[in-house]
């Protein structure tokens, strides 16, 4: 079940006030409480400031209820929240975007004092588009304070930072390897008394329906609560060994319709110097093992062969095709070399098919504006990964009206289905060795032939592309605004804090 199904059952993820709004007046006390007062436009009332809506007629009665000083609730101290995640400015990856929106919206909550413990501020992207984080939010650059310089996570300095900057809640948002490094520093360097001053929360980036036993034990022993990306991951977490007493919440990512929105495809392609009429497929994943770029190339080579054969048979020009590679060509795979090998198997040289590929220069340094233009320049999105926590690129690309081709796994289950994309059931499975990236996991792998069939289906059916894209955009706009999602996170933080000052059992 995804969040839409749960919301439809009536779960309350953010109170909505039902109190009547007075359209005609802004008042500041003192006056006598709990009385009706007759007010005219010309009346002078020296004991309080009054602005009257000109639309109100003379002698309109406005019921006014004023709290006296004795009735006012005492001011509560702000909840001090330390959110540990990728630095929200100067990066363009998914981690950074999520932290940016948390900083922007949670930072505006009046009773929360937010600090970002920002990872890997390597200043790879332009920063001019993320200038609206509230000034009250404190941004700590973990990389700048690392001594000696390492990978930018500040995993040896975090305990000292917490000691100097006491918190009520500490949230760690990253994979199991980074989370474990940070927790190790906290539990080894902080005294039990210091550790008991705050609640430790994992915003768990889980990408496989299996986690290494050591990590599950770490979560069970040292964490006070877990937040997953989706309801599906909450179910998985309990099923793989999280103790039932440990509360688990879910907080999906949101969509910013002011930053990512449809623009004319002709304009978008002009910006990237792409052919106006080609069918263009976007894969924006990094060139690393879990993303299975080898399967993307294998599937695309199959599609290129079909396209070449169709072109040779047709007496008329046919629509061109390109794969936009949104990552480094040289990574865990040499993508150009793989493409050459796959096409050679099919009887084509690299020179014959080179124009079927296009690349984005330095994708990790793109601004949010450029990412939106890139999304709009493509017809469909493609992700051939074997495990996915949420799938922010697919989520955002779908939200501008472009359907996706993915496996029916992980976070994709939250927002992709057969009415807005082509989702494929995985065909084979294996356990990821723990030496590859230290995470381990249970991989769910799609058949490249099925992926090729899905791409070809969209190529041959432009109306289906349009239909699925419109449906996907409508669903995300309606249900996944960042404001709505942040209200869920806000409620979780308050619930954890309120339970911490009462009884842990109420978590």
VOPAGU-2260 file (C-alpha; in pm, 1 decimal, decimal comma):
REM VOPAGU-2260
SITE   aa  ch    i         X         Y         Z
SITE  UNK   A    0       0,0       0,0       0,0
SITE  UNK   A    1     127,5     348,6     -81,6
SITE  UNK   A    2      61,8     672,2     102,6
SITE  UNK   A    3    -242,8     749,0    -111,7
SITE  UNK   A    4    -420,2     438,0       8,8
SITE  UNK   A    5    -341,3     520,1     369,3
SITE  UNK   A    6    -450,7     881,7     339,2
SITE  UNK   A    7    -779,0     768,1     188,5
SITE  UNK   A    8    -847,0     569,1     505,1
SITE  UNK   A    9    -849,0     892,0     703,1
SITE  UNK   A   10    -513,6     897,8     879,8
SITE  UNK   A   11    -442,4    1247,3    1011,0
SITE  UNK   A   12    -102,5    1370,5     890,3
SITE  UNK   A   13    -156,0    1737,5     967,3
SITE  UNK   A   14    -433,5    1911,9    1154,8
SITE  UNK   A   15    -647,1    2149,0     953,5
SITE  UNK   A   16    -811,9    2424,6    1151,5
SITE  UNK   A   17   -1191,0    2431,0    1135,8
SITE  UNK   A   18   -1227,8    2755,9    1330,1
SITE  UNK   A   19   -1421,1    3031,7    1148,7
SITE  UNK   A   20   -1213,6    3309,6     997,1
SITE  UNK   A   21   -1322,7    3667,0    1063,0
SITE  UNK   A   22   -1299,8    3836,4     723,8
SITE  UNK   A   23   -1325,6    4192,5     845,7
SITE  UNK   A   24   -1089,3    4257,8    1130,8
SITE  UNK   A   25    -738,1    4215,9    1266,2
SITE  UNK   A   26    -743,1    4275,7    1640,0
SITE  UNK   A   27    -497,3    4313,7    1921,5
SITE  UNK   A   28    -619,0    4316,1    2285,6
SITE  UNK   A   29    -714,3    4431,4    2541,3
SITE  UNK   A   30   -1096,2    4432,4    2546,8
SITE  UNK   A   31   -1343,4    4236,9    2748,8
SITE  UNK   A   32   -1338,3    3870,6    2643,6
SITE  UNK   A   33   -1627,9    3661,6    2516,8
SITE  UNK   A   34   -1855,6    3949,1    2417,1
SITE  UNK   A   35   -2023,7    4059,0    2095,4
SITE  UNK   A   36   -1938,1    4415,3    1992,2
SITE  UNK   A   37   -2112,3    4639,0    1745,6
SITE  UNK   A   38   -1853,5    4818,9    1532,2
SITE  UNK   A   39   -1904,9    5088,7    1274,8
SITE  UNK   A   40   -1657,5    5208,0    1016,0
SITE  UNK   A   41   -1632,8    5554,8    1179,6
SITE  UNK   A   42   -1603,5    5434,9    1535,2
SITE  UNK   A   43   -1280,1    5515,3    1722,0
SITE  UNK   A   44   -1171,8    5255,2    1975,0
SITE  UNK   A   45    -856,2    5364,2    2153,6
SITE  UNK   A   46    -800,2    5042,2    2347,2
SITE  UNK   A   47    -708,5    4824,4    2049,6
SITE  UNK   A   48    -599,7    4851,8    1689,0
SITE  UNK   A   49    -868,0    4778,3    1433,1
SITE  UNK   A   50    -877,3    4734,0    1056,2
SITE  UNK   A   51   -1226,7    4699,1     911,4
SITE  UNK   A   52   -1305,6    4543,6     576,4
SITE  UNK   A   53   -1471,2    4819,3     367,8
SITE  UNK   A   54   -1720,1    4562,7     243,3
SITE  UNK   A   55   -1874,0    4542,7     588,5
SITE  UNK   A   56   -2179,9    4765,4     625,6
SITE  UNK   A   57   -2243,3    4995,6     920,2
SITE  UNK   A   58   -2350,8    4825,1    1240,7
SITE  UNK   A   59   -2229,7    4484,8    1124,9
SITE  UNK   A   60   -2182,5    4266,5    1429,6
SITE  UNK   A   61   -1858,3    4073,8    1453,0
SITE  UNK   A   62   -1821,4    3813,7    1728,2
SITE  UNK   A   63   -1481,2    3869,6    1888,5
SITE  UNK   A   64   -1322,8    3633,1    2137,8
SITE  UNK   A   65   -1008,8    3768,0    2301,3
SITE  UNK   A   66    -775,1    3577,9    2528,3
SITE  UNK   A   67    -676,0    3761,2    2842,9
SITE  UNK   A   68    -320,5    3734,3    2966,4
SITE  UNK   A   69    -426,6    3473,9    3220,2
SITE  UNK   A   70    -575,6    3258,3    2946,2
SITE  UNK   A   71    -269,2    3260,3    2720,6
SITE  UNK   A   72     -78,0    2931,6    2722,5
SITE  UNK   A   73     279,8    2958,4    2844,5
SITE  UNK   A   74     541,5    2988,8    2573,8
SITE  UNK   A   75     704,4    2654,0    2497,9
SITE  UNK   A   76    1072,8    2625,2    2420,3
SITE  UNK   A   77    1161,9    2541,5    2064,6
SITE  UNK   A   78    1235,5    2182,0    1970,2
SITE  UNK   A   79    1602,9    2163,8    1878,6
SITE  UNK   A   80    1642,8    1939,7    1574,3
SITE  UNK   A   81    1975,6    1842,2    1417,6
SITE  UNK   A   82    1920,7    1700,4    1068,3
SITE  UNK   A   83    2227,3    1521,0     932,5
SITE  UNK   A   84    2221,4    1500,1     552,9
SITE  UNK   A   85    2386,3    1624,5     233,8
SITE  UNK   A   86    2452,7    1999,1     233,0
SITE  UNK   A   87    2142,8    2163,5      80,1
SITE  UNK   A   88    2320,0    2428,9    -128,3
SITE  UNK   A   89    2575,2    2377,3    -403,3
SITE  UNK   A   90    2480,4    2016,1    -481,6
SITE  UNK   A   91    2231,4    1877,4    -733,7
SITE  UNK   A   92    2180,6    1517,3    -622,4
SITE  UNK   A   93    1863,6    1375,1    -468,9
SITE  UNK   A   94    1997,4    1375,7    -113,2
SITE  UNK   A   95    2073,6    1746,0    -137,2
SITE  UNK   A   96    1732,7    1835,4    -281,2
SITE  UNK   A   97    1549,6    1655,8      -2,0
SITE  UNK   A   98    1758,5    1829,3     265,7
SITE  UNK   A   99    1698,3    2163,6      94,3
SITE  UNK   A  100    1320,4    2126,3     115,0
SITE  UNK   A  101    1338,1    2009,4     474,7
SITE  UNK   A  102    1552,1    2312,2     561,2
SITE  UNK   A  103    1319,1    2544,4     372,5
SITE  UNK   A  104     992,0    2421,8     522,0
SITE  UNK   A  105    1077,5    2277,0     864,2
SITE  UNK   A  106    1299,4    2578,7     918,8
SITE  UNK   A  107     988,4    2795,5     892,4
SITE  UNK   A  108     802,4    2607,8    1169,3
SITE  UNK   A  109     789,9    2850,3    1460,9
SITE  UNK   A  110     854,5    2605,7    1742,5
SITE  UNK   A  111    1143,7    2419,7    1576,3
SITE  UNK   A  112    1506,9    2530,6    1598,4
SITE  UNK   A  113    1665,7    2353,7    1299,9
SITE  UNK   A  114    2033,9    2287,3    1236,8
SITE  UNK   A  115    2162,2    2108,2     926,5
SITE  UNK   A  116    2476,2    1898,0     973,7
SITE  UNK   A  117    2560,3    1914,2     604,0
SITE  UNK   A  118    2762,0    1643,9     428,4
SITE  UNK   A  119    2992,9    1676,8     128,9
SITE  UNK   A  120    2967,5    2045,9      50,2
SITE  UNK   A  121    3196,9    2020,6    -249,4
SITE  UNK   A  122    3022,0    2314,5    -422,1
SITE  UNK   A  123    2966,5    2123,0    -744,3
SITE  UNK   A  124    2658,0    2315,1    -859,7
SITE  UNK   A  125    2545,0    2675,0    -874,2
SITE  UNK   A  126    2386,6    2808,2    -555,6
SITE  UNK   A  127    2174,1    3099,7    -673,2
SITE  UNK   A  128    1849,7    2898,6    -688,0
SITE  UNK   A  129    1844,8    2791,6    -322,2
SITE  UNK   A  130    1852,0    3121,8    -142,3
SITE  UNK   A  131    1515,6    3090,5      33,4
SITE  UNK   A  132    1618,2    2878,8     332,2
SITE  UNK   A  133    1503,7    3074,8     641,4
SITE  UNK   A  134    1788,3    3265,9     807,5
SITE  UNK   A  135    1701,1    3097,1    1137,1
SITE  UNK   A  136    1825,3    2763,5     998,3
SITE  UNK   A  137    2185,9    2698,4    1095,3
SITE  UNK   A  138    2389,3    2531,3     819,0
SITE  UNK   A  139    2695,9    2345,7     944,2
SITE  UNK   A  140    2948,0    2243,2     679,2
SITE  UNK   A  141    3077,1    1903,5     796,0
SITE  UNK   A  142    3339,9    1885,9     522,0
SITE  UNK   A  143    3484,9    2227,4     608,1
SITE  UNK   A  144    3541,5    2122,4     969,2
SITE  UNK   A  145    3688,4    1778,4     897,1
SITE  UNK   A  146    4044,2    1738,7    1022,6
SITE  UNK   A  147    4201,4    1573,1     840,4
SITE  UNK   A  148    3989,4    1604,2     525,5
SITE  UNK   A  149    3816,0    1277,5     436,3
SITE  UNK   A  150    3491,6    1212,9     246,3
SITE  UNK   A  151    3293,2    1505,7     381,5
SITE  UNK   A  152    3057,3    1329,3     623,8
SITE  UNK   A  153    3209,7    1466,0     944,5
SITE  UNK   A  154    3174,7    1123,3    1103,4
SITE  UNK   A  155    3459,6    1186,4    1349,6
SITE  UNK   A  156    3341,2    1531,9    1455,0
SITE  UNK   A  157    2967,7    1486,8    1508,7
SITE  UNK   A  158    2983,0    1396,5    1877,9
SITE  UNK   A  159    3183,0    1708,6    1955,1
SITE  UNK   A  160    2934,9    1917,1    1754,8
SITE  UNK   A  161    2640,6    1776,0    1953,0
SITE  UNK   A  162    2822,8    1835,8    2280,7
SITE  UNK   A  163    2874,1    2202,3    2189,9
SITE  UNK   A  164    2526,7    2237,5    2036,0
SITE  UNK   A  165    2278,3    2039,2    2250,4
SITE  UNK   A  166    1978,5    1894,1    2065,2
SITE  UNK   A  167    1641,4    1738,4    2144,2
SITE  UNK   A  168    1624,6    1527,2    1828,0
SITE  UNK   A  169    1906,0    1410,1    1598,1
SITE  UNK   A  170    1800,8    1272,0    1257,3
SITE  UNK   A  171    2048,4    1089,7    1031,1
SITE  UNK   A  172    1957,5    1073,2     661,1
SITE  UNK   A  173    2186,0     848,6     457,0
SITE  UNK   A  174    2262,6     486,7     378,3
SITE  UNK   A  175    2360,3     221,3     630,7
SITE  UNK   A  176    2735,7     275,3     591,0
SITE  UNK   A  177    2730,9     649,9     662,0
SITE  UNK   A  178    2468,4     610,7     934,5
SITE  UNK   A  179    2680,0     348,7    1111,7
SITE  UNK   A  180    2992,0     569,3    1097,2
SITE  UNK   A  181    2809,0     863,7    1254,5
SITE  UNK   A  182    2647,6     650,4    1525,1
SITE  UNK   A  183    2983,9     496,1    1613,4
SITE  UNK   A  184    3125,9     839,4    1692,5
SITE  UNK   A  185    2818,1     934,3    1895,7
SITE  UNK   A  186    2809,7     622,8    2114,3
SITE  UNK   A  187    3186,6     608,0    2167,7
SITE  UNK   A  188    3250,2     972,2    2252,6
SITE  UNK   A  189    2934,9    1092,9    2427,9
SITE  UNK   A  190    2866,8     991,2    2786,2
SITE  UNK   A  191    2544,9     810,6    2870,5
SITE  UNK   A  192    2412,8    1129,4    3028,5
SITE  UNK   A  193    2494,0    1330,8    2714,5
SITE  UNK   A  194    2341,4    1063,9    2492,1
SITE  UNK   A  195    2018,0    1062,0    2693,5
SITE  UNK   A  196    1962,8    1431,1    2625,8
SITE  UNK   A  197    1831,0    1367,5    2272,7
SITE  UNK   A  198    1636,1    1116,1    2066,0
SITE  UNK   A  199    1831,2     952,9    1783,3
SITE  UNK   A  200    1627,9     896,2    1466,2
SITE  UNK   A  201    1716,6     720,1    1140,2
SITE  UNK   A  202    1559,6     859,1     822,7
SITE  UNK   A  203    1644,6     526,3     667,0
SITE  UNK   A  204    1756,7     516,1     306,3
SITE  UNK   A  205    1678,6     150,8     236,8
SITE  UNK   A  206    1720,6      32,8    -122,3
SITE  UNK   A  207    1690,2    -345,5     -89,8
SITE  UNK   A  208    1429,4    -562,8      89,3
SITE  UNK   A  209    1716,1    -690,9     304,6
SITE  UNK   A  210    1972,7    -524,6     529,0
SITE  UNK   A  211    2284,9    -671,2     683,0
SITE  UNK   A  212    2226,6    -813,4    1029,9
SITE  UNK   A  213    2487,9    -585,3    1186,6
SITE  UNK   A  214    2300,7    -276,0    1069,5
SITE  UNK   A  215    1965,8    -402,2    1198,3
SITE  UNK   A  216    2129,7    -462,6    1536,2
SITE  UNK   A  217    2265,1    -106,3    1533,8
SITE  UNK   A  218    1919,0      34,8    1467,0
SITE  UNK   A  219    1759,7    -181,1    1736,0
SITE  UNK   A  220    2020,7     -97,0    1998,9
SITE  UNK   A  221    2092,4     272,3    1954,1
SITE  UNK   A  222    1797,4     437,6    1778,6
SITE  UNK   A  223    1477,9     568,5    1934,3
SITE  UNK   A  224    1268,7     570,5    1614,9
SITE  UNK   A  225    1294,9     509,9    1240,9
SITE  UNK   A  226    1144,9     703,7     951,2
SITE  UNK   A  227    1113,5     527,0     615,5
SITE  UNK   A  228    1043,9     673,2     272,3
SITE  UNK   A  229     716,9     486,7     216,8
SITE  UNK   A  230     468,1     253,2     390,2
SITE  UNK   A  231     619,5     -34,2     191,0
SITE  UNK   A  232     960,7      22,5     346,3
SITE  UNK   A  233     804,3      39,8     692,0
SITE  UNK   A  234     662,7    -310,5     640,9
SITE  UNK   A  235     998,0    -433,4     511,3
SITE  UNK   A  236    1186,0    -287,6     809,2
SITE  UNK   A  237     977,8    -480,3    1059,9
SITE  UNK   A  238     994,7    -796,3     849,0
SITE  UNK   A  239    1376,4    -801,1     844,2
SITE  UNK   A  240    1420,3    -771,5    1218,2
SITE  UNK   A  241    1346,7    -424,2    1354,3
SITE  UNK   A  242    1205,4    -484,3    1701,1
SITE  UNK   A  243     831,4    -426,9    1728,2
SITE  UNK   A  244     876,2    -183,3    2018,1
SITE  UNK   A  245    1076,2      55,4    1800,2
SITE  UNK   A  246     834,9     301,7    1637,4
SITE  UNK   A  247     856,4     340,1    1259,9
SITE  UNK   A  248     700,3     629,5    1068,7
SITE  UNK   A  249     703,0     710,2     697,7
SITE  UNK   A  250     779,9    1038,5     524,6
SITE  UNK   A  251     785,4    1030,6     140,4
SITE  UNK   A  252     961,5    1290,5     -69,8
SITE  UNK   A  253     762,5    1575,8    -219,6
SITE  UNK   A  254     740,5    1765,9    -546,1
SITE  UNK   A  255     800,6    2136,4    -609,4
SITE  UNK   A  256     572,2    2245,4    -893,0
SITE  UNK   A  257     729,6    2592,0    -897,1
SITE  UNK   A  258    1073,9    2452,4    -972,0
SITE  UNK   A  259     989,0    2159,1   -1198,5
SITE  UNK   A  260     711,3    2218,1   -1450,0
SITE  UNK   A  261     629,4    2151,6   -1817,0
SITE  UNK   A  262     786,7    2377,6   -2077,1
SITE  UNK   A  263     769,6    2355,5   -2454,3
SITE  UNK   A  264     973,3    2055,6   -2568,3
SITE  UNK   A  265    1098,0    2251,6   -2867,4
SITE  UNK   A  266    1247,2    2513,9   -2635,6
SITE  UNK   A  267    1398,4    2253,9   -2402,2
SITE  UNK   A  268    1565,0    2073,5   -2691,2
SITE  UNK   A  269    1697,4    2395,6   -2834,1
SITE  UNK   A  270    1867,7    2460,9   -2499,1
SITE  UNK   A  271    2044,7    2123,4   -2511,7
SITE  UNK   A  272    2090,5    2127,6   -2890,8
SITE  UNK   A  273    1883,5    1813,4   -2941,4
SITE  UNK   A  274    1687,9    1714,3   -3254,7
SITE  UNK   A  275    1337,8    1855,2   -3230,2
SITE  UNK   A  276    1149,8    1543,0   -3342,4
SITE  UNK   A  277    1356,0    1253,7   -3200,2
SITE  UNK   A  278    1226,3    1011,1   -2938,4
SITE  UNK   A  279    1458,4    1069,2   -2641,5
SITE  UNK   A  280    1498,5     844,1   -2337,4
SITE  UNK   A  281    1652,6     981,6   -2017,3
SITE  UNK   A  282    1853,0     779,0   -1766,3
SITE  UNK   A  283    1981,7    1011,8   -1496,2
SITE  UNK   A  284    2122,7     746,6   -1262,9
SITE  UNK   A  285    2483,7     745,5   -1151,6
SITE  UNK   A  286    2727,2     501,2   -1312,6
SITE  UNK   A  287    2749,1     264,8   -1014,8
SITE  UNK   A  288    2666,8    -106,0    -963,5
SITE  UNK   A  289    2319,3     -83,9    -810,2
SITE  UNK   A  290    2190,2     129,0   -1097,6
SITE  UNK   A  291    2276,3    -143,3   -1351,9
SITE  UNK   A  292    2380,6      73,6   -1642,5
SITE  UNK   A  293    2494,3    -246,7   -1811,2
SITE  UNK   A  294    2128,0    -347,1   -1840,4
SITE  UNK   A  295    2037,1      -5,9   -1977,4
SITE  UNK   A  296    2295,8     -46,6   -2253,7
SITE  UNK   A  297    2194,0    -407,0   -2326,2
SITE  UNK   A  298    1826,8    -310,6   -2354,0
SITE  UNK   A  299    1897,2      -0,1   -2558,8
SITE  UNK   A  300    2117,0    -191,9   -2803,7
SITE  UNK   A  301    1818,5    -421,5   -2863,0
SITE  UNK   A  302    1600,1    -115,9   -2931,6
SITE  UNK   A  303    1858,7      38,7   -3165,0
SITE  UNK   A  304    1870,4    -283,0   -3365,9
SITE  UNK   A  305    1490,7    -273,8   -3407,2
SITE  UNK   A  306    1508,2      91,0   -3507,0
SITE  UNK   A  307    1783,4      29,2   -3764,1
SITE  UNK   A  308    1589,0    -258,2   -3917,8
SITE  UNK   A  309    1271,0     -48,8   -3933,1
SITE  UNK   A  310    1461,0     239,1   -4092,8
SITE  UNK   A  311    1609,8       9,4   -4356,0
SITE  UNK   A  312    1267,9    -134,3   -4443,6
SITE  UNK   A  313    1075,4     192,7   -4451,7
SITE  UNK   A  314    1041,8     391,4   -4770,9
SITE  UNK   A  315     977,8     707,0   -4566,3
SITE  UNK   A  316    1186,2     878,4   -4299,1
SITE  UNK   A  317    1108,1     750,2   -3950,0
SITE  UNK   A  318    1134,1     924,3   -3617,7
SITE  UNK   A  319    1486,7     931,2   -3478,5
SITE  UNK   A  320    1587,7     804,5   -3136,1
SITE  UNK   A  321    1845,1     888,4   -2868,5
SITE  UNK   A  322    1942,6     773,7   -2521,1
SITE  UNK   A  323    2042,4    1067,2   -2301,6
SITE  UNK   A  324    2315,7     948,8   -2065,8
SITE  UNK   A  325    2289,5    1160,8   -1752,5
SITE  UNK   A  326    2604,3    1035,0   -1584,3
SITE  UNK   A  327    2977,6     993,5   -1644,0
SITE  UNK   A  328    3059,0     767,3   -1938,7
SITE  UNK   A  329    3354,7     632,0   -1742,5
SITE  UNK   A  330    3244,7     493,6   -1407,6
SITE  UNK   A  331    3190,4     142,9   -1280,4
SITE  UNK   A  332    3127,1      65,2   -1646,2
SITE  UNK   A  333    3269,5     215,7   -1962,7
SITE  UNK   A  334    2931,1     284,3   -2120,3
SITE  UNK   A  335    3058,5     357,7   -2469,9
SITE  UNK   A  336    3259,6      37,4   -2471,0
SITE  UNK   A  337    2956,3    -165,9   -2359,6
SITE  UNK   A  338    2745,2      -8,0   -2633,0
SITE  UNK   A  339    3010,3     -88,6   -2892,0
SITE  UNK   A  340    3025,1    -452,8   -2778,7
SITE  UNK   A  341    2646,4    -493,5   -2776,9
SITE  UNK   A  342    2606,0    -339,2   -3122,4
SITE  UNK   A  343    2891,8    -545,2   -3263,5
SITE  UNK   A  344    2700,9    -857,2   -3153,9
SITE  UNK   A  345    2416,2    -732,0   -3369,6
SITE  UNK   A  346    2630,2    -662,5   -3673,9
SITE  UNK   A  347    2677,6    -285,6   -3640,5
SITE  UNK   A  348    2990,6     -80,9   -3586,1
SITE  UNK   A  349    3009,9     198,4   -3330,9
SITE  UNK   A  350    3040,1     455,5   -3609,9
SITE  UNK   A  351    2704,2     343,3   -3751,1
SITE  UNK   A  352    2517,9     388,0   -3422,0
SITE  UNK   A  353    2711,3     656,3   -3234,3
SITE  UNK   A  354    2439,5     915,3   -3304,6
SITE  UNK   A  355    2192,0     709,5   -3101,6
SITE  UNK   A  356    2362,7     838,6   -2785,7
SITE  UNK   A  357    2377,8    1184,8   -2633,6
SITE  UNK   A  358    2536,1    1290,7   -2306,6
SITE  UNK   A  359    2505,1    1562,2   -2044,5
SITE  UNK   A  360    2827,0    1732,5   -1942,0
SITE  UNK   A  361    2893,3    1723,0   -1565,7
SITE  UNK   A  362    2541,8    1615,3   -1458,7
SITE  UNK   A  363    2626,7    1647,2   -1087,6
SITE  UNK   A  364    2692,3    2018,5   -1138,9
SITE  UNK   A  365    2361,0    2105,8   -1301,4
SITE  UNK   A  366    2138,7    2371,5   -1148,2
SITE  UNK   A  367    1776,1    2297,0   -1059,7
SITE  UNK   A  368    1670,9    2508,9   -1358,1
SITE  UNK   A  369    1884,3    2305,5   -1597,2
SITE  UNK   A  370    1750,3    1980,6   -1453,2
SITE  UNK   A  371    1395,6    2095,1   -1526,2
SITE  UNK   A  372    1488,3    2179,7   -1885,9
SITE  UNK   A  373    1653,1    1839,8   -1920,9
SITE  UNK   A  374    1343,5    1661,3   -1787,3
SITE  UNK   A  375    1129,9    1843,5   -2043,4
SITE  UNK   A  376    1361,2    1768,8   -2333,8
SITE  UNK   A  377    1298,3    1392,4   -2306,4
SITE  UNK   A  378     995,5    1178,6   -2390,9
SITE  UNK   A  379    1030,9     910,0   -2124,3
SITE  UNK   A  380    1251,1     820,1   -1828,6
SITE  UNK   A  381    1437,5     493,7   -1773,8
SITE  UNK   A  382    1575,3     331,3   -1459,3
SITE  UNK   A  383    1715,7     -22,7   -1476,8
SITE  UNK   A  384    1835,0     -41,6   -1116,1
SITE  UNK   A  385    1812,6    -353,9    -899,0
SITE  UNK   A  386    1704,5    -164,9    -585,9
SITE  UNK   A  387    1567,8     185,4    -518,2
SITE  UNK   A  388    1487,5     372,6    -199,4
SITE  UNK   A  389    1247,5     626,1    -348,1
SITE  UNK   A  390    1342,5     715,9    -705,0
SITE  UNK   A  391    1342,1    1095,2    -693,4
SITE  UNK   A  392    1450,6    1139,2   -1055,9
SITE  UNK   A  393    1166,4     917,2   -1180,1
SITE  UNK   A  394     927,0    1094,9    -944,1
SITE  UNK   A  395    1017,7    1443,4   -1067,5
SITE  UNK   A  396    1036,4    1341,5   -1433,3
SITE  UNK   A  397     690,0    1183,6   -1414,1
SITE  UNK   A  398     559,3    1498,2   -1246,3
SITE  UNK   A  399     644,5    1713,1   -1549,8
SITE  UNK   A  400     444,1    1471,4   -1764,6
SITE  UNK   A  401     692,4    1206,0   -1881,0
SITE  UNK   A  402     613,7     837,7   -1813,0
SITE  UNK   A  403     879,0     599,0   -1686,0
SITE  UNK   A  404    1012,1     251,1   -1756,3
SITE  UNK   A  405    1123,9      83,3   -1432,1
SITE  UNK   A  406    1101,6    -236,5   -1232,5
SITE  UNK   A  407     818,4    -277,7    -984,0
SITE  UNK   A  408    1047,7    -259,1    -681,8
SITE  UNK   A  409    1128,5     -52,3    -374,7
SITE  UNK   A  410    1023,4     310,1    -366,8
SITE  UNK   A  411     881,2     295,2    -720,6
SITE  UNK   A  412     582,6     109,5    -575,6
SITE  UNK   A  413     476,5     433,3    -408,3
SITE  UNK   A  414     401,0     639,2    -719,1
SITE  UNK   A  415     444,4     425,6   -1034,8
SITE  UNK   A  416     179,4     187,7   -1168,0
SITE  UNK   A  417      49,4      54,2   -1498,9
SITE  UNK   A  418    -175,0     355,9   -1559,5
SITE  UNK   A  419     107,6     612,2   -1555,5
SITE  UNK   A  420     418,5     415,6   -1660,4
SITE  UNK   A  421     541,4      74,7   -1770,0
SITE  UNK   A  422     651,5    -115,7   -1459,8
SITE  UNK   A  423     820,0    -452,5   -1502,3
SITE  UNK   A  424     826,0    -743,1   -1262,1
SITE  UNK   A  425    1183,5    -847,3   -1175,6
SITE  UNK   A  426    1286,6   -1178,7   -1327,6
SITE  UNK   A  427    1581,4   -1291,0   -1118,3
SITE  UNK   A  428    1735,8   -1223,2    -780,1
SITE  UNK   A  429    2066,1   -1245,2    -598,6
SITE  UNK   A  430    2229,6   -1141,1    -270,7
SITE  UNK   A  431    2468,5    -848,8    -305,6
SITE  UNK   A  432    2812,6    -923,8    -164,5
SITE  UNK   A  433    2913,9    -705,7     127,0
SITE  UNK   A  434    3247,6    -608,0     -28,7
SITE  UNK   A  435    3098,2    -420,3    -324,5
SITE  UNK   A  436    2972,9    -117,4    -134,3
SITE  UNK   A  437    2948,1    -232,6     226,0
SITE  UNK   A  438    2569,1    -226,8     224,3
SITE  UNK   A  439    2471,7    -571,3     102,5
SITE  UNK   A  440    2117,0    -649,1       0,6
SITE  UNK   A  441    1875,9    -862,3    -197,8
SITE  UNK   A  442    1880,3    -748,1    -560,0
SITE  UNK   A  443    1566,5    -760,7    -776,5
SITE  UNK   A  444    1673,1    -761,1   -1141,1
SITE  UNK   A  445    1473,8    -695,1   -1457,5
SITE  UNK   A  446    1525,2    -871,5   -1790,4
SITE  UNK   A  447    1687,7    -639,0   -2049,5
SITE  UNK   A  448    1456,6    -789,7   -2312,5
SITE  UNK   A  449    1150,3    -674,8   -2114,1
SITE  UNK   A  450    1305,3    -329,9   -2077,6
SITE  UNK   A  451    1364,5    -310,1   -2453,1
SITE  UNK   A  452    1004,0    -415,9   -2521,9
SITE  UNK   A  453     876,6    -138,2   -2292,4
SITE  UNK   A  454    1088,7     130,5   -2460,3
SITE  UNK   A  455     981,1      11,6   -2803,7
SITE  UNK   A  456     615,4      14,4   -2697,9
SITE  UNK   A  457     640,1     380,6   -2603,5
SITE  UNK   A  458     831,8     462,1   -2921,9
SITE  UNK   A  459     554,8     313,6   -3135,1
SITE  UNK   A  460     269,5     465,0   -2934,8
SITE  UNK   A  461     303,0     842,7   -2877,3
SITE  UNK   A  462     -57,0     860,6   -2754,2
SITE  UNK   A  463      25,0     619,2   -2472,0
SITE  UNK   A  464     321,6     836,5   -2375,1
SITE  UNK   A  465      91,0    1136,6   -2353,1
SITE  UNK   A  466    -181,6     947,4   -2164,6
SITE  UNK   A  467      52,6     801,4   -1904,6
SITE  UNK   A  468     239,9    1128,7   -1862,3
SITE  UNK   A  469     -75,1    1330,8   -1798,6
SITE  UNK   A  470    -201,4    1076,3   -1546,0
SITE  UNK   A  471     128,8    1067,5   -1359,8
SITE  UNK   A  472     159,5    1444,9   -1343,9
SITE  UNK   A  473    -195,7    1482,1   -1215,7
SITE  UNK   A  474    -142,7    1228,9    -935,6
SITE  UNK   A  475     181,0    1378,2    -810,1
SITE  UNK   A  476      54,4    1736,4    -820,5
SITE  UNK   A  477    -256,1    1635,5    -628,9
SITE  UNK   A  478     -97,7    1426,5    -356,0
SITE  UNK   A  479     274,9    1494,0    -319,9
SITE  UNK   A  480     342,5    1863,9    -273,9
SITE  UNK   A  481     636,8    1934,6     -46,2
SITE  UNK   A  482     404,7    2131,0     180,8
SITE  UNK   A  483     189,4    1821,3     233,2
SITE  UNK   A  484     485,3    1589,8     284,9
SITE  UNK   A  485     659,7    1828,4     523,8
SITE  UNK   A  486     343,5    1845,4     734,6
SITE  UNK   A  487     386,4    1469,5     786,2
SITE  UNK   A  488     748,2    1515,4     895,3
SITE  UNK   A  489     653,7    1804,6    1123,2
SITE  UNK   A  490     394,4    1588,3    1294,7
SITE  UNK   A  491     644,7    1304,0    1338,5
SITE  UNK   A  492     900,4    1536,0    1501,3
SITE  UNK   A  493     642,7    1672,8    1743,6
SITE  UNK   A  494     516,8    1326,3    1829,2
SITE  UNK   A  495     868,9    1204,9    1904,7
SITE  UNK   A  496     946,3    1512,6    2113,8
SITE  UNK   A  497     620,0    1506,7    2307,3
SITE  UNK   A  498     670,1    1138,2    2382,6
SITE  UNK   A  499    1024,2    1205,4    2502,2
SITE  UNK   A  500     902,9    1443,9    2771,2
SITE  UNK   A  501     626,1    1207,4    2877,4
SITE  UNK   A  502     676,5     835,6    2826,8
SITE  UNK   A  503     871,0     645,5    2559,8
SITE  UNK   A  504     583,9     398,5    2535,7
SITE  UNK   A  505     366,6     663,4    2370,0
SITE  UNK   A  506     598,5     684,4    2070,2
